[in-house]
């Protein structure tokens, strides 16, 4: 009887060890699946295309607001395709730099030189109206860029959009002299990459660091993974802190040594627009 008991024990121990070994593989398997899904999502969101001169953007006007079409918008094969909308905020720096990658990331572009929460409400209503009028805007992929005053106004615009149950999928914010608190409900949906030069004013640096602390303390980021890296890809020593949820870099915060009040260096990073255009509310 003892021999039989001991044999069963060895067998059960072996089965338990094998089960634990398989369980230990689960995180790795999940990460591999997430990487595969991420690759698939990037392909779907930003398919590679070639263009002729005739595919160049044209101007549209809807409700007295001028905006531009994406590259290739009228190509027959794109007749049912929806496109992101890039909102170029105060100072319009985003629109200027976007032109260099517009064929890689075709999008509607609107120059929106406004700054308040009520302006955000108006923007949300205009976007819905334009979509209803037949412009093929992807409501899951509305993006915003803003520098200085545009950085400050990016948060009020997002709050105004939120009051209309509309969200930016991602925001590029460069500096800003006010507005550190985006709010948990918006941060849960909207990704932000915040850039600040340490040679900018003390006030702007303080506001940027306060924004980082807000993000760290939002409930939606309570289980976010935080990483920190340093590089000089932009010509300035830079430290970037990233808060990721479910594999998505939802908040990135970059401090640049010896950079003043300028957006230029941030946009030399080829990863910037790739990060922006790979966010979609559909995946959040």
Buried (B, 14 or more C-beta within 10 A) or exposed (E): EEEEEEEEEEEEEEEEEEEEEEEEEEEEEEEEEEEEEBEEBEEEBBEEBEEEEEBBBEEBEBEEBEBBBBBBBEBEEBEEBBBBBBBBBBBBBBBEBBEEBBBEBBBBBBBBEBBEBEBBBBBBBBBBEBBEEEBBBBBBBBBBBBBBBBBBBBBBBBBBBBEBEBBBBBBBBBBBBEBBBBBBBBBBBBBBBBBBBBBBEEEBBEBBBEBBEBBBEBEBBEEBEEEEEEEEEBEBBBBBBBBBBEBBBBBBBBBBEEBEBBBEBBBEBEEBBBBBBBBBBEBB
